[in-house]
């Protein structure tokens, strides 16, 4: 299985490094990190990621995974990036995303009529892509798998592994990586966060939401 992760400037590194850690260990698979050029891609942290392939030299993918991040609007507005997602997604057996990567898929026309999820702050924008938001951490609709925000990428990866190789394999991966979360707070979703924390977080995402909304409308109008 040929697995490809899309990279673009200001990608949220955990959106793809979480799933990458799991999916790159799948038996009989090869993993490609795909970008417009061979230059290191800056993430939303000091980390920069070196692509393994350019879009032009990318292998044919069996599974496309599109992460999100604060660079989502710019990725949607970049013709080369969106054209590649559209082409690779049309050819791949599995089309997947984490966080606002779903909105890149949607802008490319790959979520039309699909159930999907994304980061909670952007979930209403799925309607602009012809998709229906399902308030779950991971949503499967046929060969399309979408994960919620950032850390949901690990749950997404385990769900995908279970679909591809069975529950026992997915559970072995979970144990091997000791994925046994026990957070000190119950504030990971709007339904459990305090009103003050939620309001502050909404303010943080307001400008990004506006940019992503405008980008989707510009390419789907």
Buried (B, 14 or more C-beta within 10 A) or exposed (E): BBBBBBBBBBBBBBBBBBBBBBBBBBEEBEBBBBBBEEEEBBBBEEEEBEBBBBBEEBBEBBBBBBBBBBBBBBBBBBEEBBEBBBBBBEEBEBBBBBBBBBBBBBBBBBBEEBBBBBBBBBBEBBEBBBBBBBEBBBBBBEEBBBBBBBBBBBBBBBBBBBBBBEEEBBEEBBEEBEBEEEEEEEEBBBEEBEEEEBEEBEEEBEEBBEBBBEBBEEBBE
